[in-house]
């Protein structure tokens, strides 16, 4: 889902139900392409979305922290904890 720009994100939130799914730290030297085509090199958010009041299944999209922060503000959701796959668990 293309989500570049304030007005675009506002339109998305008005048309779709969004759920933040994950905030993921990328492994060193790994890159993921956001749905806007930007290359994300540090971390990314994954959101699930579906048309409001529709019976369809959720789909997902990836975005960087700038767009994610705006989406979270628009849907009144808290930031998710960062999942770091190489962090040691004690």
N, C-alpha and C positions, 0 to 999 in steps of 0.2 A: 504494500500500500504506500503510495507516494505521500509523504507527510511533511514536505518542506514548506515552511512559512506559517506564520501565526494564523492567518485566515484559513489556510488549508486544514490545519489541525483543529481549529474551531468547527469547521464544516464536518470533519470526520466525527468529532464527538457528538455533533447534533444528529448524525445519521446512523451511527453505530454504537453498540454496547462494547466498551473496552474493558479488558481485565489485564492488569500487569501480571505476567507469569514468572519472569526471571530477570535478574540483574547479574550478568555474568562477566567475570574478569577473563580476558583472553590470555592464553599462554604466551610466553615471550616469543616475539617474532611471528605471531599469528595475526591474520587480518580477516575480517569478515566484511562483506559489502552490505550496507544498509539498503532498505527498500528505495531510498532516494538515489542510490548509486555511490554515496560517500563510502570511503574506506574507513572502517572503525579499527583502531589499533590498540586500544586500551581495554575498553569494556563496552557492553551493549545491553539494551533492554529488549526483551521479547514481550509483546502484547498479543493477546487473543482478541479477536473482534468478530462481530456478526451484526447484521442489520437489526436495528431496534425492533422488538416485538416479532421477530421472525423465528420460524422453527428450524432454520438452517443450522448446520454445525459451525462451531467456531473455526476460524482460520487464524493464522499468525503472521506477524511481521516483526522485523528487527529495526531498531533505531538507536541513535547515539543518545548520550545523556542530555544534551540540550533539548532535543525534541521530547525525550521521555519526561524530563522535568515539567515541561509545559503540559503534556498529556496528563500527568499525575495531578497537576494543579487544576486542570479543567474537569477532571472526573472526581476531584476531592479525595484522592488516595495518597497514602504515605509511600515514601521511597522504600523499595525493597532492599533487604540486606544484600550486599555484594557477595556472590558465590565465587570463591577463588579456588579453582580445582587443584592448586598445588599447595594450598595452606594446610599445614599439619593440624590434625585433630588430636587432642590429648585426652 
